Amino acid sequence: MIKSYDNLPHKPHDECGVFGFYNNDNFDLPALTRDALYGLQHRGQESAGLTIIKDGEPYTVKDLGIVSNVMTDKALSKLPRDGKISVGHVRYTTLDYLERAATQPLVMRYIEGSLALAHNGSITNFAEIRSELEKGGSIFQSNSHAEIIGYKIATNRIEKDNFMEAVQRTMDDLKGAYSMVISSPSKLYGVRDPHGFKPLCLGKIQNSYIIASESCVIDTLGGEFIRDVEPGEVVAIDENGITSYHSMTEKITSLCLFEYVYLARPDSVIDGVNVNEARQKAGRILFEENPIDADIVCGVPDSGLDAAQGYAEASGITYATAFIKNKYIGRTSDGVGNDKKQKLLRMRLNVIRNIVDGKRVVIIDDSIIHGNTSAHIVKLLKEAGAKEVHMRISSPEFVYPCYFGVDLPDENNLISNKLSVDELRDKIGADSLSFLSIEGLHKIAEGCKIRLCDGCFSGIYYADLPKIIYEDKFANKIKK
């Protein structure tokens, strides 16, 4: 018997987006950082924050909520406009609750000064490090992985000659996935884990420098893309420019393939591959692997649209817009009951009836986690008069969990781990259902500068997995 998935997320979310800026010009730093975080909003909608460093002192605005709600003009007016460094963050947590204390950037004061830190990813030896620090007397405000990283940097800085050496020593201590932006009182740092799980890139605008999770942010600010931060690299930025340090690189790198399928914005370029082109290529390969005779091809907004265009191009079937998305509803709430979730889904997506009425429709989506959303989409199309609905998915079946910062639940909560493709087709009510193969998925990112992680599809992981799952019974939990 399949358990209820009503209260589980219907799409896999990335854990966070990070941003950093070193101001060698006269930019209004709070306003610029807010603009940058708008460009990363898709990577996290549960909290947002920014820290401005002026004369070595941090000034911070952060809270639960999206960027526009947290970073109001009134809130930003309290920050210095002429700061030297900024660190920004948007957050999505893989936990089933929120912690106000876990909002980032994390700002810490210690014997050598202060640091501000924004982190994206998941530290797989979090439980061991947390236990070690607690036994040493450390006091924690949250269960944020950023907090243990901050403690480690501060501890290592006392033993090392400079901040860079402390960061590199901390990388020796950490396992798992992390892309980070860190500020000391005088420098900005970008850090990418040795496997390269999470994207991180460098840019420049006038004489100032940008670090961001995605290149679309650099474009938004009118800047120039320089390059990606490499796996195992630390970059340090000050008034003299960029200095690179290669701490370590694993023999097998593991950039998350789902960045190209769903997580990243289509106007980003990640490790040499344009996301929009990758998604269109996924659609073309999807047709080669799973052809069907139909009247129109449609995509589920937003990440299914590019793949649908590729499928239409390869098949010669007419591409059409079947769904209108209400962008002001946002993602469906993870913790609401089934009735409310169905109402939110209906408010969020509406079918253009005259486009699909009497037609054989191929509908392209990026993934299926639990099947409820797919069933709702098929139902909407058939209620609008579609003669046939053939669902095509531009990624393979999710069968295994992710341990590296993408919110994929344990395998018992993944529908493809329980049902065959035919059984899932019947569950969602489609006339046919097919997924992109793992081999096809790798083809969409040909040209990527580093190797790719497909662990959630294949069950093969190239990095250390968690040995202990940490649970804090004292956490102040705010239910989503």
C-alpha positions in Angstrom: 0.0 0.0 0.0 1.3 3.4 -0.9 1.4 5.9 1.9 -0.1 9.4 1.7 2.1 12.0 0.2 -0.2 14.9 1.0 2.2 16.7 3.3 5.3 16.2 1.3 6.9 18.7 -1.2 5.7 18.1 -4.8 9.0 19.3 -6.3 12.6 18.8 -5.2 14.0 22.1 -3.9 17.6 23.2 -3.6 18.7 24.2 -0.1 19.9 27.8 -0.8 21.4 30.5 -2.9 24.4 32.6 -2.0 25.9 35.9 -3.0 28.9 38.1 -2.3 30.1 41.5 -3.5 33.4 43.4 -3.0 32.7 47.0 -3.6 35.6 48.8 -5.2 33.3 51.5 -6.7 30.5 53.5 -5.2 27.6 51.1 -5.5 24.6 51.3 -3.1 25.4 48.0 -1.5 22.1 47.1 0.2 20.1 47.9 -2.9 22.5 46.0 -5.2 22.5 42.9 -2.9 18.7 42.9 -2.8 18.6 43.0 -6.6 21.0 40.1 -6.7 18.9 38.0 -4.3 15.8 38.6 -6.4 17.8 36.7 -9.1 18.4 33.8 -6.7 14.9 33.7 -5.2 14.1 30.5 -7.1 16.7 28.7 -4.9 14.9 29.5 -1.6 11.8 31.2 -0.5 11.7 30.5 3.2 14.1 33.1 4.5 16.3 35.8 3.1 19.1 38.0 4.5 22.1 40.3 3.7 25.0 41.5 5.7 27.0 44.7 4.9 30.6 45.1 6.1 31.7 48.6 6.6 35.0 49.5 8.4 35.2 45.8 9.5 31.8 45.9 11.2 28.8 43.8 10.1 25.3 45.2 9.7 22.5 42.7 9.0 18.9 42.4 7.8 17.4 38.9 7.7 14.1 37.1 8.5 11.7 34.4 7.4 10.1 35.2 4.1 10.9 36.1 0.5 13.3 38.8 -0.5 10.6 41.5 -1.1 9.1 41.0 2.3 12.3 40.9 4.3 14.4 43.6 2.4 11.9 46.4 2.4 13.1 50.0 1.7 12.6 50.7 5.4 14.7 47.8 6.5 17.5 48.6 4.1 17.6 52.2 5.1 19.1 51.2 8.4 22.2 49.7 6.6 25.2 51.7 5.4 25.0 52.3 1.7 28.8 52.7 1.2 29.9 49.4 2.7 32.9 47.5 1.4 31.5 43.9 1.3 28.1 42.3 1.2 27.0 38.7 1.8 23.5 37.6 0.8 21.4 34.5 1.2 18.1 32.9 0.3 17.1 29.7 2.0 15.1 26.6 1.6 15.5 24.0 4.4 15.2 20.3 3.9 13.8 20.0 7.5 10.0 19.9 8.0 10.1 23.0 10.2 11.6 26.4 10.1 14.0 28.0 12.6 14.2 31.8 12.7 17.7 31.5 14.2 18.8 29.6 11.2 18.3 32.5 8.8 21.5 33.6 7.1 24.0 35.2 6.6 25.3 33.8 9.9 27.2 36.6 11.7 29.7 35.5 14.4 32.0 37.5 16.6 35.1 35.8 18.0 38.5 36.6 19.3 40.0 37.5 15.9 37.1 39.7 14.9 33.9 38.8 13.0 32.7 36.7 10.1 29.6 36.6 7.9 28.8 33.3 6.2 26.2 32.1 3.7 26.0 28.4 2.8 24.4 26.2 0.2 24.5 22.4 0.6 24.5 19.8 3.2 27.4 18.7 5.5 27.2 14.9 5.7 29.3 14.7 8.9 27.2 17.4 10.5 26.2 15.1 13.4 29.8 14.2 14.3 31.1 17.8 14.1 28.1 19.1 16.1 28.7 16.5 18.8 32.4 17.3 19.0 31.7 21.0 19.3 29.0 20.5 21.9 31.3 18.4 24.1 33.8 21.3 23.9 31.2 23.7 25.3 29.9 25.3 22.1 26.4 26.7 22.3 24.2 26.6 19.3 21.3 28.8 18.2 20.0 26.6 15.5 20.5 23.3 13.5 21.9 25.2 10.6 24.9 23.6 8.9 26.3 27.1 8.5 26.6 27.4 12.3 29.0 24.4 12.6 31.0 25.8 9.7 31.3 29.1 11.4 32.5 27.5 14.6 35.1 25.5 12.8 36.5 28.5 10.9 36.7 30.5 14.2 38.4 27.6 16.0 40.8 27.0 13.2 41.6 30.7 12.9 42.9 30.8 16.4 45.4 28.1 15.5 46.3 29.4 12.0 48.2 32.5 10.9 45.4 33.9 8.7 41.8 33.5 7.7 42.6 31.7 4.4 44.5 29.0 6.2 41.5 28.7 8.7 39.1 28.2 5.8 41.3 25.6 4.1 41.7 23.7 7.4 37.9 23.8 7.8 37.5 22.2 4.4 39.6 19.3 5.6 37.1 18.9 8.4 33.9 19.0 6.3 32.3 16.2 4.2 29.5 16.6 1.8 28.3 19.5 -0.3 29.0 23.2 0.2 29.3 26.4 -1.8 29.9 29.3 0.5 30.4 33.0 0.6 32.3 34.2 3.6 33.4 37.7 4.7 36.2 38.5 7.2 36.5 42.1 8.3 38.5 43.0 5.2 38.1 40.2 2.5 35.4 38.3 0.7 35.8 34.6 0.1 34.1 32.1 -2.2 34.4 28.4 -1.3 33.3 25.3 -3.3 33.6 21.8 -1.9 36.1 19.3 -3.5 33.4 17.4 -5.3 31.8 20.6 -6.8 28.2 19.5 -5.9 26.8 23.1 -5.8 27.5 25.8 -8.5 29.4 28.9 -7.7 30.8 31.5 -10.1 32.7 34.8 -10.3 31.9 38.0 -12.0 33.0 41.6 -12.3 31.1 44.9 -12.6 33.3 48.0 -13.2 36.1 47.5 -10.7 34.0 45.4 -8.2 33.7 41.7 -7.9 30.7 39.3 -7.6 30.4 35.7 -6.2 27.1 34.0 -6.8 25.4 30.6 -7.0 24.4 31.3 -10.6 25.6 33.4 -13.5 22.1 34.8 -14.1 22.8 37.1 -11.1 25.9 38.6 -12.8 23.8 39.3 -15.9 21.0 40.9 -13.8 23.5 43.3 -12.3 25.0 44.2 -15.6 28.3 42.5 -14.8 30.7 40.4 -16.7 31.0 36.6 -16.1 34.6 35.7 -15.3 34.5 31.9 -14.6 33.2 29.2 -12.3 34.8 28.6 -9.0 36.4 25.2 -9.3 35.8 22.2 -7.1 38.1 22.4 -4.0 38.9 26.1 -4.7 38.9 29.0 -2.4 38.9 32.5 -3.9 39.8 35.6 -1.8 38.8 39.1 -3.0 40.1 42.4 -1.8 41.0 45.8 -3.3 43.8 44.2 -5.3 41.5 41.6 -7.0 41.1 37.9 -6.9 43.6 35.4 -5.4 42.9 31.7 -5.9 43.8 28.8 -3.6 43.3 25.2 -4.5 42.8 23.4 -1.2 41.9 20.0 -2.6 39.9 18.3 -5.4 38.4 14.9 -5.3 39.3 12.4 -8.0 35.6 12.2 -8.9 33.7 15.4 -9.0 29.9 15.4 -8.6 28.0 18.5 -9.8 24.3 17.9 -9.2 22.7 17.0 -12.5 19.3 18.2 -11.4 20.7 21.8 -11.6 20.2 21.4 -15.4 16.8 19.8 -15.1 15.0 22.0 -12.6 17.0 23.8 -9.9 18.9 26.5 -11.9 17.4 29.4 -13.8 17.4 28.8 -17.6 19.5 31.9 -18.3 22.4 30.6 -16.2 25.5 28.9 -17.4 26.9 26.3 -15.0 30.4 24.8 -15.5 30.3 25.5 -19.2 26.7 24.3 -20.0 23.8 26.7 -20.7 20.8 25.5 -18.7 18.2 26.5 -21.3 20.1 24.5 -24.0 20.5 21.5 -21.6 16.7 21.5 -21.0 15.9 21.7 -24.7 18.4 18.9 -25.4 16.6 16.9 -22.7 13.4 17.3 -24.7 15.0 16.2 -28.0 16.5 13.1 -26.4 13.2 12.4 -24.6 11.5 12.2 -28.0 14.3 10.0 -29.4 13.9 7.6 -26.5 10.1 7.8 -26.1 8.3 8.9 -29.4 4.6 9.3 -29.6 2.1 10.4 -32.2 0.2 13.4 -31.0 -1.3 16.8 -32.1 0.5 19.2 -29.7 3.3 19.3 -27.3 3.0 21.4 -24.1 5.2 22.0 -21.1 4.4 22.4 -17.4 5.6 25.9 -16.3 8.3 26.8 -15.8 11.1 24.2 -16.1 9.1 21.9 -18.4 8.7 24.6 -21.1 12.2 24.4 -22.5 12.1 20.6 -22.6 8.8 20.8 -24.4 10.2 23.0 -27.0 13.0 20.5 -27.6 10.5 17.6 -27.8 8.4 19.5 -30.4 11.5 20.4 -32.4 12.7 16.8 -32.6 9.2 15.3 -33.2 7.8 17.9 -35.6 4.7 18.1 -33.4 3.3 21.5 -32.9 4.4 23.3 -29.7 1.6 25.0 -27.9 1.0 26.8 -24.6 -1.6 24.8 -22.7 -1.1 26.1 -19.1 -1.2 29.6 -17.7 0.7 29.9 -14.4 -0.3 32.3 -11.7 3.1 33.5 -10.6 1.7 35.3 -7.5 0.6 32.1 -5.7 4.1 30.7 -5.2 4.9 27.1 -4.6 2.3 25.0 -2.9 2.7 24.8 0.8 4.5 21.6 2.0 2.6 21.2 5.2 -1.0 21.8 4.1 -3.7 19.1 3.8 -4.6 17.5 0.5 -7.8 19.5 0.0 -6.0 22.9 0.4 -3.1 21.7 -1.7 -5.4 20.7 -4.5 -7.1 24.2 -4.3 -3.7 25.9 -4.5 -2.7 23.8 -7.4 -5.8 24.7 -9.3 -5.3 28.4 -8.5 -1.7 28.1 -9.7 -2.2 26.4 -13.0 -5.1 26.8 -15.4 -5.6 25.2 -18.8 -6.4 27.1 -22.0 -9.3 25.0 -23.1 -9.4 25.8 -26.8 -5.8 24.8 -27.1 -6.3 21.2 -25.9 -9.9 20.4 -26.6 -10.2 17.4 -28.8 -6.4 17.1 -29.1 -3.9 14.3 -28.4 -1.5 16.1 -26.0 2.1 15.4 -25.0 2.7 17.1 -21.7 6.3 17.6 -20.5 7.3 18.0 -16.9 10.7 17.9 -15.2 10.1 15.2 -12.5 7.6 13.1 -10.5 8.2 12.9 -6.8 4.9 11.6 -5.3 2.5 11.7 -8.3 -0.2 13.9 -6.9 0.8 17.0 -9.0 1.1 14.9 -12.1 -2.3 13.4 -11.5 -3.8 16.9 -11.1 -2.2 18.1 -14.4 -3.5 15.1 -16.3 -7.0 15.7 -14.8 -7.0 19.3 -15.7 -6.1 18.5 -19.3 -8.8 15.8 -19.6 -11.4 18.1 -18.0 -10.5 20.7 -20.7 -11.3 18.1 -23.4 -8.0 16.6 -24.2 -8.6 13.3 -26.2 -5.3 11.7 -25.0 -2.7 12.8 -22.5 0.8 11.4 -22.9 3.2 12.5 -20.0 6.9 12.7 -20.7 9.4 13.5 -17.9 12.7 15.2 -18.7 14.6 13.3 -16.0 14.8 9.7 -14.9 12.7 8.2 -12.0 13.6 9.4 -8.6 14.4 6.2 -6.7 17.0 7.2 -4.1 17.3 10.1 -1.6 19.7 13.0 -2.0 22.2 13.6 0.9 23.8 16.7 -0.6 21.3 19.5 -0.2 18.4 18.8 -2.6 15.1 18.1 -0.7 14.4 14.6 -1.8 12.9 12.5 1.0 13.9 9.0 1.9 13.3 6.4 -0.7 10.1 5.1 1.0 8.5 8.4 0.1 9.4 8.4 -3.6 6.6 7.0 -5.7 8.9 5.5 -8.3 10.5 3.4 -5.6 7.1 1.8 -5.0 5.4 1.6 -8.4 6.5 0.5 -11.9 6.2 3.0 -14.7 2.9 1.3 -15.9 1.5 1.4 -12.4 2.4 5.0 -12.0 0.8 5.8 -15.4 -2.4 4.3 -14.1 -2.2 6.2 -10.8 -1.8 9.6 -12.5 -4.4 8.8 -15.2 -2.2 9.3 -18.3 -2.6 7.4 -21.5 1.2 6.8 -21.5 4.1 7.8 -19.3 7.9 7.7 -20.0 11.0 9.1 -18.4 14.4 10.2 -19.7 17.0 7.6 -19.2 20.0 8.1 -17.0 22.2 7.9 -20.1 20.1 10.5 -21.8 20.3 12.8 -18.8 24.1 12.8 -18.9 24.0 13.7 -22.6 22.2 17.0 -21.8 25.3 18.2 -20.0 27.9 17.1 -22.5 30.6 19.7 -22.3 30.3 20.2 -18.6 33.8 20.9 -17.1 33.4 18.5 -14.2 31.8 15.1 -13.7 28.2 14.9 -12.6 26.2 13.3 -9.7 23.2 11.2 -10.6 22.9 9.5 -7.2 19.1 10.2 -6.7 18.5 8.3 -10.0 21.2 5.6 -9.9 21.9 5.1 -6.2 25.6 5.6 -6.9 27.3 8.3 -4.8 30.9 9.4 -5.0 31.1 11.2 -1.7 30.7 10.2 2.0 27.1 9.7 3.1 25.8 10.6 6.6 26.6 7.9 9.2 24.4 9.5 11.8 21.2 11.5 11.4 21.2 14.4 13.9 18.0 15.2 15.7 17.6 18.1 18.1 14.6 17.6 20.4 15.1 21.1 21.9 14.8 22.9 18.6 12.3 25.8 18.5 10.3 24.6 15.5 8.1 26.7 13.4 5.9 24.5 11.3 5.8 25.3 7.6 
